[in-house]
Amino acid sequence: MWGLAFGFVLSAPVGPINIICLRRSLFGRARDGFAIGLGAAAGDAIYAGLAALGLNVVMGWIHTYDMPLKIGGGIIMMVFAVRIWRSHPHLDATPQSGGVKRGMLASFVLTLSNPGVFVGFLGLYALAGIGDLGAGDARAHSDAAALVTGVFLGASAWWGTLAGLGRFLRARVNDRLLEMINHVSAGLIALFALVALASVAVSF
C-alpha cells in the first residue's frame, strides 16, 4: 500500500512526461498515452528498488554522473519540444505503433535521467518510517519487491488516470486547439530542458 501511494504521488507533478502522455491521449488513443506513461513507471520502479535496498554505491554513481544525466535528459526534452512544435496534429490521425514504442523508451530514459526521483523515494521512505529495507531480516528483499511492485502499480494508476482525462477532453477540442496545445506543450518541455541544461552550466 505504501508503494501504491508513493508511485502515484511521485508521478503526479506536472512535468515533460505528463505533457507527452496527455498529448498522446488527446491526439491519438488513450492506451497509447498510457503505454508511454508505463515507460516512466518502469523507471520509477527501478529507482524505488534502489532506494528501498539502500544502495549507497548507486547514489554515489548518480552524483558522479549527475551532469551527463542532466545534459542527456535536457537534450532529449529539447528534441521532443522541437518535434512537438513542428507537428500538425489532427484528431482523425492514427498514431503508428513505432511512435508509441519510441515514446515509451524516451519516457523511461527521461525518468532515469532525473536523480531527483531516487532522492524523492528516499525522502518518502524516511517520512513513512520504512527505513532501509536492505538492512533488515531475511524478508527484507521480499518486502522491497512488494514495495517496488506497489510503486509500479501506483505510477501506472496515475498514467491511466491522465490518459483517461486526455480521452475525455478529446471530444471537446478541435484541430486548431490541438495545435495551440502543441505549442504550449513544446514551450513547457523546452523550459524544462533549459532549466536542466542551465543547472549544468551554473555548476561549472
C-alpha positions in Angstrom: 0.0 0.0 0.0 2.9 2.4 0.7 4.3 1.6 -2.8 0.9 2.4 -4.4 0.8 5.8 -2.7 4.4 6.6 -3.4 4.2 5.7 -7.1 1.0 7.8 -7.6 2.3 10.8 -5.7 5.7 11.0 -7.4 4.2 10.6 -10.9 1.5 13.3 -10.4 3.6 16.5 -10.5 3.4 18.2 -13.9 6.5 17.5 -16.0 7.5 16.7 -19.5 6.4 13.1 -19.4 3.0 14.1 -18.1 2.6 16.6 -21.0 3.7 13.9 -23.6 1.3 11.4 -22.2 -1.6 13.8 -22.2 -0.8 15.0 -25.7 -0.7 11.4 -27.0 -4.1 10.7 -25.4 -5.6 13.9 -26.9 -4.2 13.4 -30.4 -4.5 9.6 -30.7 -5.6 6.8 -28.4 -5.7 6.8 -24.6 -4.0 3.4 -24.5 -1.0 4.9 -26.4 -0.7 7.7 -23.8 -1.0 5.1 -21.0 1.7 2.9 -22.7 4.1 5.9 -22.8 3.4 6.5 -19.1 4.4 2.9 -18.4 7.9 3.7 -19.6 8.1 6.3 -16.8 6.5 3.9 -14.3 9.3 1.3 -15.1 11.9 4.0 -14.4 10.2 4.9 -11.1 10.2 1.2 -10.1 13.9 0.9 -10.7 14.7 4.0 -8.6 12.2 2.8 -5.9 14.1 -0.5 -5.7 17.5 1.1 -5.4 16.2 3.4 -2.7 14.5 0.5 -0.9 17.7 -1.5 -0.8 19.8 1.4 0.3 22.4 1.1 -2.4 24.7 3.9 -1.5 27.1 3.0 -4.2 24.3 3.8 -6.7 23.7 7.1 -5.1 27.5 7.8 -5.4 27.3 6.8 -9.1 24.4 9.2 -9.7 26.3 12.1 -8.0 29.4 11.2 -10.2 27.5 11.3 -13.4 24.9 14.0 -12.4 25.9 16.4 -15.2 25.9 13.9 -18.0 22.5 12.7 -16.8 21.1 16.2 -16.8 22.7 17.0 -20.2 21.3 13.8 -21.8 17.8 14.5 -20.3 17.9 18.1 -21.4 18.8 17.2 -25.0 16.0 14.5 -25.2 13.5 17.0 -23.9 14.6 19.7 -26.4 14.3 17.3 -29.3 10.8 16.4 -28.1 9.9 20.1 -27.9 11.1 20.8 -31.4 9.2 17.8 -32.9 6.1 18.8 -31.0 6.2 22.4 -32.1 6.7 21.5 -35.8 3.9 18.8 -35.8 0.4 19.4 -37.0 -2.0 17.2 -35.1 -5.3 16.0 -36.4 -8.0 14.3 -34.4 -8.6 11.7 -37.1 -4.9 10.8 -37.4 -3.9 7.3 -36.2 -0.5 7.1 -34.5 1.9 4.4 -35.6 3.0 1.8 -33.1 6.6 2.7 -33.6 5.9 6.2 -32.2 4.5 4.6 -29.1 7.5 2.4 -28.6 9.9 5.3 -29.0 7.7 7.3 -26.6 7.9 4.6 -24.0 11.7 4.4 -24.3 12.0 8.2 -24.2 9.9 8.4 -21.0 11.9 5.6 -19.4 15.2 7.3 -20.2 13.9 10.7 -19.1 12.8 9.2 -15.7 16.2 7.6 -15.2 18.0 10.9 -16.2 16.3 12.6 -13.2 18.2 11.6 -10.0 15.6 13.6 -8.0 13.2 10.6 -8.4 15.7 8.5 -6.4 16.0 11.2 -3.7 12.3 11.6 -3.7 11.8 7.9 -2.8 14.4 8.1 -0.1 12.6 11.0 1.5 9.2 9.3 1.3 10.6 6.2 2.8 12.0 8.2 5.7 8.8 10.1 6.2 6.8 6.8 6.3 9.2 5.2 8.7 10.1 2.4 6.3 13.8 2.9 6.6 16.4 0.8 4.7 14.7 -2.5 3.7 18.0 -3.9 2.6 19.4 -3.9 6.1 16.7 -5.9 7.8 15.9 -9.6 8.2 15.5 -12.4 5.6 12.2 -10.8 4.5 13.9 -7.5 3.5 14.2 -8.4 -0.1 10.7 -9.7 -0.5 9.4 -6.6 1.3 11.4 -4.5 -1.1 10.0 -6.4 -4.1 6.4 -5.8 -2.8 7.2 -2.1 -2.3 8.6 -1.8 -5.8 5.6 -3.6 -7.3 3.3 -1.2 -5.5 5.3 1.8 -6.8 4.9 0.5 -10.4 1.2 -0.1 -9.9 0.7 3.3 -8.3 2.5 5.1 -11.0 0.5 3.1 -13.6 -2.7 4.2 -11.9 -1.7 7.8 -12.4 -0.8 7.4 -16.0 -4.1 5.6 -16.6 -5.9 8.5 -14.9 -4.1 11.0 -17.1 -4.7 9.1 -20.3 -8.3 8.8 -19.4 -8.5 12.6 -18.9 -7.0 13.1 -22.3 -9.5 10.8 -23.9 -12.4 12.6 -22.1 -11.2 16.1 -23.2 -10.6 14.9 -26.8 -14.3 15.1 -27.6 -14.2 18.8 -26.6 -11.4 20.0 -28.8 -10.7 20.7 -32.5 -7.5 20.7 -34.6 -6.9 24.4 -34.1 -7.0 24.0 -30.3 -4.7 20.9 -30.6 -2.1 23.0 -32.4 -2.3 25.6 -29.7 -1.9 22.9 -27.1 1.1 21.6 -29.1 2.8 25.0 -28.9 2.2 25.4 -25.2 3.4 21.8 -24.5 6.5 22.4 -26.6 7.2 25.6 -24.8 6.9 23.9 -21.4 9.0 21.0 -22.3 11.7 23.3 -23.8 11.6 25.2 -20.5 12.2 22.0 -18.5 15.1 21.3 -20.9 16.6 24.7 -20.5 16.4 24.5 -16.7 18.2 21.2 -16.7 20.9 22.5 -19.0 21.2 25.8 -17.2 21.8 23.9 -13.9 24.8 22.2 -15.5 26.2 25.5 -16.8 25.9 27.1 -13.4 27.8 24.2 -11.8 30.9 24.9 -13.8 
